[in-house]
Amino acid sequence: MKKIDWNSLGFAYMDTNCHIRYVWKNGQWSAGELVASPQMSIHIAATALHYGQSAFEGLKAFRRKDGKVSLFRPEENAKRLAMTARRTCMAEVPVDMFVDACKRVVRANLDYVPPYGTGGSMYVRPLLFGSGAQIGVAAADEYTFLVLVTPVGPYYKGGLQAVKAIVLDQYDRAAPLGTGHVKVAGNYAVSLYPHLEAKAAGYPVELYLDAKEHKWIEEFATSNFLGITKDGKYVTAKSGSILPSITNLTLQQIARDNGIPVEVRPIAFEEVTEFAEVAACGTAVVVTPVSEIERAGTVYKTGPATGCGPVLEKLYKTVQGIQYGELPDTHGWNVEVE
Ligand SMILES: Cc1ncc(COP(=O)(O)O)c(C=O)c1O
C-alpha cells in the first residue's frame, strides 16, 4: 500500500487492495470474490453498454472515535438498489447480500479507511449491471454486482461553505412517470451537459424543477433540496420523480429529534425566498448550504451569503457526530464491519 496523505484527500478515485464481485446466472448469485485488479473483461454485447441496464449506489464507512469502522445505514442503500433493479428489470441483490458485500470489501481495505480525526471517510460504491449479451432490446440473462471502495477527504476543510445554484429551464432531469426516483446510470449521463453549462456560468450546482409545469422544486443533480423556513420548519420536496435521499431521511429524523417540525410537500419555486436557509443534501457532502438561486437572470437570496445558517449547522454536526461515534447512535444507523 502506498502512503496516503490523509489531509490532502479529495473526492477522487484511488485504487485500493480489492473490490468484491458477484455474478448472477441461472437465477442465482455467486458467493462473491475479492478481486485485486480494478480492470474487468466485459462482453461487447452486454446490456449495460447498449441499453443502459446499470445502476449504482453510494454510501460511506467511517473510522469512529472508538477505533471501530462502521457503515452508515447500508440497508437503506440496499433497498433503493433493489427498487432500481426492479424498475430496470435487473436481478435484485438481496439486502443481506448487499450489506455483507459492503462489510467484506471494507474489511479487506481497512488500511484505506481514513483515520479518525482527519475528517475523511471511505466512499463505498455498489454497482449492478447487465453483463449478459443481448442484441435485441431486452433484459440480460446475466448480471454483475460489485462494490468498490475509495478513501475520500472531508468536503469542507474549514466549516460549511455556501454555494450558488442555478435553474436551467431549458433542461429537465426526470419525467413525471420516468426514472427519476431510481438510481439508474442514464439519469447521470443526461445531467452532465446541463452541469457543464451551469459550471461555465459560475454555478457549482443546478436545481431542477418538475418537467411538466416548471413550477415545483424537484432536486439538485446529485442531491435533494431542503429549506428551513423563517419560523424554523424543515421543508423538503415531495415528488415521484426525485431520488429518495438517505441523507434527507436522516436529517428529517434528526430534525424531529430536535423538535423541528418536518414537512414533505410540493414546494413552488416562488417559495425559495421564504426560506431562512436552503441546502442540497446527499451522502458525499451531507449538506451544502445554498446562498442564492438564479433563474432566468433573476437572483433569489436563499440563505447567508457565506458559511451556513444555525439550523443546517446543527443538523450537519449531529449527522457527522453520529457517523464518527461522537454522539449516541440512538436509531442504530451505524453498522460495524468487524
Ligand atoms: C439525484 C440524487 N439525489 C439525491 C441524492 C442523495 O442521496 P443520498 O442521500 O442517499 O446520498 C443523490 C445521491 O445519491 C442523487 O444522485
The ligand as an SDF file (V2000), in Angstrom:
LIG
                    3D

 16 16  0  0  0  0  0  0  0  0999 V2000
  -30.2110   12.5620   -7.8700 C   0  0  0  0  0  0  0  0  0  0  0  0
  -29.7620   12.3890   -6.4760 C   0  0  0  0  0  0  0  0  0  0  0  0
  -30.4990   12.9230   -5.4920 N   0  0  0  0  0  0  0  0  0  0  0  0
  -30.1550   12.7860   -4.2030 C   0  0  0  0  0  0  0  0  0  0  0  0
  -29.0180   12.0930   -3.8230 C   0  0  0  0  0  0  0  0  0  0  0  0
  -28.6520   11.9590   -2.3830 C   0  0  0  0  0  0  0  0  0  0  0  0
  -28.9570   10.6810   -1.9330 O   0  0  0  0  0  0  0  0  0  0  0  0
  -28.2080   10.0840   -0.6590 P   0  0  0  0  0  0  0  0  0  0  0  0
  -28.5070   10.9840    0.4780 O   0  0  0  0  0  0  0  0  0  0  0  0
  -28.8370    8.7500   -0.4660 O   0  0  0  0  0  0  0  0  0  0  0  0
  -26.7780   10.0370   -0.9880 O   0  0  0  0  0  0  0  0  0  0  0  0
  -28.2200   11.5260   -4.8100 C   0  0  0  0  0  0  0  0  0  0  0  0
  -27.0170   10.7670   -4.4440 C   0  0  0  0  0  0  0  0  0  0  0  0
  -27.0790    9.5610   -4.4210 O   0  0  0  0  0  0  0  0  0  0  0  0
  -28.5970   11.6710   -6.1600 C   0  0  0  0  0  0  0  0  0  0  0  0
  -27.8500   11.1440   -7.1330 O   0  0  0  0  0  0  0  0  0  0  0  0
  1  2  1  0
  2  3  1  0
  2 15  2  0
  3  4  2  0
  4  5  1  0
  5  6  1  0
  5 12  2  0
  6  7  1  0
  7  8  1  0
  8  9  2  0
  8 10  1  0
  8 11  1  0
 12 13  1  0
 12 15  1  0
 13 14  2  0
 15 16  1  0
M  END
$$$$
